[in-house]
């Protein structure tokens, strides 16, 4: 059974590798803004590390998750979210999570951060805080550089089709990694939480 799960996971990861060009397209015009009554969350991946491997991002829900997009190297994508608490998820070889407490009218930022995995790059979602002393801060020179080096992208119908075809595997991976997330200590979760005051 474990062997079958591993094979399924690798098909999922390899199927996503190198597909960004046809599934996410660059947007033209001004940067997006929060819609009326919504909070906006920007997921950005300024690093070129593990560049051949893509990661997909979701807003987890009780039923079907909301597919936000595929975040490739040097890209960023915006998600219009309802105010309140959310659990966001990134999937590649692994799945990882980030809590967010969102207020309407504000924009929040999270890094899609690659790290070495067993076969391919793994990814984490790292909150970018408003506090100047935070490890990842909106007030840092790094943040300015990340934004400037990342292009805005949006979903295409092909990406939506890819998600529908892979939804079952995504849900299975979510279940597996949620067990680890739920066993994490409170400090770990605190470090992976976007706070309401982090929005601008």
C-alpha positions in Angstrom: 0.0 0.0 0.0 2.8 2.4 0.9 4.5 1.6 -2.5 1.3 2.4 -4.3 0.9 5.7 -2.4 4.5 6.6 -3.2 4.0 5.9 -6.9 0.8 8.0 -7.0 2.6 10.8 -5.3 5.4 10.8 -7.8 3.0 10.7 -10.7 1.3 13.8 -9.2 4.6 15.6 -8.7 6.1 14.7 -12.1 2.8 15.6 -13.8 3.1 19.1 -12.4 6.8 19.6 -13.2 7.4 22.0 -16.0 3.7 22.7 -16.6 3.5 26.3 -15.4 3.9 28.0 -18.8 0.5 26.6 -19.9 -1.4 26.6 -16.7 -0.6 30.1 -15.3 -0.3 33.2 -17.5 1.1 36.6 -16.7 -1.3 39.3 -16.0 -1.2 42.8 -17.6 -2.0 46.1 -16.0 -1.9 47.3 -12.4 -1.3 45.0 -9.4 -4.6 43.5 -8.0 -6.3 45.0 -5.0 -8.7 43.4 -2.4 -12.2 43.2 -3.7 -15.1 44.7 -1.8 -15.6 42.8 1.5 -12.6 40.5 0.8 -9.0 40.2 2.0 -6.3 39.5 -0.5 -3.5 37.0 0.0 -0.5 37.1 -2.2 1.6 33.9 -2.6 5.0 34.6 -4.0 8.0 32.4 -4.9 11.0 34.7 -5.6 13.6 31.8 -5.2 14.8 29.9 -8.3 15.8 27.0 -6.1 14.1 23.8 -7.3 12.9 25.8 -10.3 11.9 22.8 -12.4 9.4 21.7 -9.8 6.1 23.6 -9.4 3.9 23.8 -6.3 0.2 24.2 -6.1 -1.6 26.3 -3.4 -5.1 25.8 -1.9 -7.5 27.3 0.6 -8.5 24.2 2.6 -12.2 23.6 3.3 -14.5 21.0 4.8 -15.7 20.0 1.4 -13.7 20.8 -1.8 -10.7 22.9 -1.3 -10.3 26.1 -3.3 -7.6 25.8 -5.9 -5.6 29.1 -5.8 -2.9 28.4 -8.4 0.5 27.0 -9.3 3.4 29.1 -8.0 6.5 28.8 -10.1 9.8 30.4 -9.6 9.8 34.2 -9.8 6.0 34.4 -9.9 3.2 35.6 -7.5 -0.5 35.1 -7.5 -3.3 36.9 -5.6 -6.3 35.2 -3.9 -9.4 37.0 -2.9 -10.5 35.4 0.5 -13.4 35.9 2.8 -12.4 37.5 6.1 -11.8 35.2 9.1 -9.5 32.2 9.8 -8.2 30.1 6.9 -5.8 27.2 6.6 -3.8 27.5 3.4 -2.0 24.5 1.9 0.9 24.0 -0.5 1.5 20.7 -2.3 4.5 19.3 -4.2 6.3 16.1 -3.0 4.8 17.0 0.4 2.0 19.1 1.8 2.4 21.9 4.2 0.1 24.4 5.9 -0.2 28.0 7.1 -2.9 29.5 9.3 -4.2 33.0 8.4 -6.4 35.4 10.3 -7.7 37.8 7.6 -9.5 41.2 7.8 -11.5 42.6 4.9 -9.8 45.3 2.8 -6.2 44.2 3.7 -3.5 42.5 1.7 -1.4 39.7 3.2 1.7 38.0 1.9 3.2 34.5 2.1 6.4 33.0 0.7 6.1 29.7 -1.2 9.5 28.5 0.0 11.3 25.4 -1.5 13.6 23.1 0.4 15.2 19.8 -0.5 13.0 16.7 -0.4 13.6 13.0 -0.9 13.3 13.2 -4.7 12.2 16.7 -5.5 11.9 20.0 -3.8 9.5 20.2 -0.9 7.6 23.5 -0.1 6.5 25.4 2.9 4.2 28.5 3.2 5.9 31.1 5.3 4.0 34.2 6.6 5.5 37.6 5.9 4.8 39.7 9.0 4.3 43.5 9.4 6.8 43.5 12.3 10.1 45.0 11.2 11.9 42.5 13.5 10.3 39.4 12.0 12.4 36.9 10.1 10.3 37.6 7.0 9.1 41.2 7.1 7.1 43.5 4.9 9.5 46.2 5.9 12.6 44.5 4.8 14.7 45.1 1.7 14.2 41.5 0.8 10.5 41.9 0.6 10.9 44.8 -1.9 13.3 42.6 -4.0 10.9 39.6 -3.9 8.0 41.7 -5.2 10.1 43.3 -7.9 11.5 40.0 -9.1 8.2 38.1 -9.2 5.6 38.4 -12.0 1.9 38.4 -11.4 0.2 35.3 -12.8 -3.3 33.9 -12.9 -5.1 30.6 -13.5 -6.0 29.3 -16.9 -8.8 26.8 -17.8 -6.1 24.2 -18.3 -5.0 24.6 -14.7 -8.6 24.2 -13.5 -8.8 21.0 -15.6 -5.5 19.8 -14.1 -6.9 20.3 -10.6 -10.2 18.4 -11.4 -8.2 15.5 -12.7 -5.9 15.4 -9.7 -8.3 16.3 -6.9 -8.5 12.8 -5.4 -4.7 12.6 -5.0 -4.6 16.1 -3.6 -7.2 15.2 -1.0 -5.3 12.0 0.0 -2.0 13.9 0.4 -3.9 16.6 2.4 -5.2 13.9 4.8 -1.8 12.3 5.3 0.0 15.6 6.1 -2.8 17.1 8.2 -2.1 14.3 10.7 1.5 15.7 11.1 0.2 19.3 11.2 -2.4 18.5 13.9 0.4 16.9 16.0 2.6 19.9 15.7 3.2 21.9 18.9 1.6 25.3 19.4 4.8 27.2 18.9 5.3 25.6 15.5 1.8 26.6 14.4 2.3 30.1 15.8 5.4 30.5 13.6 3.3 29.5 10.6 0.4 32.0 11.2 -0.4 35.2 9.4 -2.0 37.5 12.0 -4.7 40.0 11.2 -2.3 42.9 11.9 0.1 41.6 9.2 -2.2 42.9 6.5 -1.6 46.3 4.9 
